[in-house]
Amino acid sequence: MKIEIELPDWCDERHIYVVAGTELVAYKEYQEKKFHIKTTRCNECGKCCMGLIPGHVPIDENKTCVHLGEDGPEKRPCKLGAVRPWPCIEGDPIKGKWKDGKDICSVRYDGEK
């Protein structure tokens, strides 16, 4: 699918996210020239919903999102589905890395290994 849109100049001063439903499919960080397109989707392991900071989403005593489901040992999909809040959508692990540099995510964007 190809989409062409003309954005106002002030958008260059912002991050730009493209979502399909609740899934981040492309992003462009502030002052970058190109969009990064998702090439590998989420495998619903649930790791991004664990060890969360209080205040962003409701969490349990283990700092795990209360909306995290369990469909076996390696599949933990979000029970909210298409009604996930923006912090969860925005929290899609861009570049498949977390703040500590660990590569724990299946999500990949163009140009990544």
C-alpha positions as CSV (number, residue, x, y, z in Angstrom):
1,M,0.0,0.0,0.0
2,K,1.3,3.4,-0.8
3,I,0.0,6.6,0.9
4,E,1.1,10.1,-0.1
5,I,0.3,13.1,2.1
6,E,1.5,16.6,2.4
7,L,2.3,17.5,6.0
8,P,2.8,21.1,7.3
9,D,6.3,22.3,8.0
10,W,5.9,22.3,11.7
11,C,5.7,18.5,11.6
12,D,9.4,18.4,11.1
13,E,9.7,19.5,14.7
14,R,7.9,16.4,15.9
15,H,8.1,12.6,15.9
16,I,5.6,11.1,13.5
17,Y,3.9,7.8,14.0
18,V,1.7,5.8,11.6
19,V,-0.6,3.2,13.1
20,A,-2.9,0.6,11.7
21,G,-5.6,0.1,14.3
22,T,-3.4,-0.1,17.4
23,E,-0.2,-1.3,15.8
24,L,2.7,1.0,15.0
25,V,3.7,0.3,11.4
26,A,6.0,3.2,10.7
27,Y,7.7,6.1,12.5
28,K,10.0,9.1,11.8
29,E,11.9,10.6,14.6
30,Y,12.4,14.3,15.0
31,Q,14.6,15.8,12.2
32,E,15.1,12.4,10.4
33,K,14.6,12.4,6.7
34,K,12.9,9.0,6.2
35,F,10.3,6.8,7.8
36,H,11.2,3.5,9.3
37,I,8.7,0.8,8.1
38,K,7.9,-2.3,10.3
39,T,9.2,-5.5,8.7
40,T,8.6,-8.0,11.5
41,R,5.5,-7.9,13.6
42,C,5.0,-8.5,17.3
43,N,5.0,-12.1,18.4
44,E,2.9,-11.3,21.5
45,C,5.5,-12.5,24.0
46,G,4.3,-9.9,26.6
47,K,7.9,-8.9,27.7
48,C,7.2,-5.2,26.9
49,C,4.3,-5.3,29.3
50,M,6.4,-6.5,32.2
51,G,8.5,-4.3,34.6
52,L,6.4,-1.2,33.9
53,I,6.6,2.1,35.6
54,P,3.6,2.9,37.8
55,G,1.3,5.6,36.5
56,H,1.4,4.7,32.8
57,V,-0.9,1.7,32.8
58,P,-2.5,-0.3,35.6
59,I,0.0,-2.8,36.9
60,D,-0.1,-5.6,39.4
61,E,2.4,-6.3,42.3
62,N,5.0,-7.6,39.9
63,K,4.9,-4.3,37.8
64,T,3.2,-6.2,35.0
65,C,0.2,-4.7,33.1
66,V,-3.1,-6.1,34.4
67,H,-4.4,-6.4,30.8
68,L,-1.7,-8.9,29.8
69,G,-3.3,-12.2,28.9
70,E,-1.8,-15.7,28.9
71,D,-2.1,-18.1,26.0
72,G,0.8,-20.4,27.0
73,P,4.4,-19.9,28.2
74,E,5.5,-17.9,25.2
75,K,2.4,-16.0,24.1
76,R,0.9,-13.3,26.3
77,P,-1.4,-11.0,24.1
78,C,-2.9,-7.8,25.3
79,K,-6.5,-8.4,26.5
80,L,-7.5,-4.9,25.4
81,G,-6.9,-5.6,21.7
82,A,-8.0,-2.7,19.5
83,V,-8.8,-0.4,22.5
84,R,-5.3,-0.2,23.9
85,P,-4.4,3.3,25.2
86,W,-1.9,5.6,23.4
87,P,1.0,4.9,25.9
88,C,0.8,1.2,24.9
89,I,0.8,2.0,21.2
90,E,3.6,4.6,21.5
91,G,5.5,2.1,23.7
92,D,6.0,-0.3,20.7
93,P,9.7,-1.2,21.0
94,I,11.2,0.9,18.2
95,K,14.3,-0.7,16.9
96,G,13.6,-3.9,19.0
97,K,15.8,-2.6,21.9
98,W,15.0,-1.5,25.4
99,K,16.6,1.2,27.4
100,D,19.2,-1.2,28.7
101,G,20.2,-2.2,25.2
102,K,18.8,-5.7,25.4
103,D,17.4,-7.1,22.2
104,I,14.3,-9.0,23.6
105,C,11.7,-8.1,20.9
106,S,10.6,-9.7,17.7
107,V,9.6,-6.3,16.2
108,R,11.9,-5.0,13.5
109,Y,11.9,-2.0,11.2
110,D,13.7,-1.6,7.8
111,G,17.4,-1.6,8.0
112,E,17.6,-3.5,11.3
113,K,19.1,-6.9,11.9
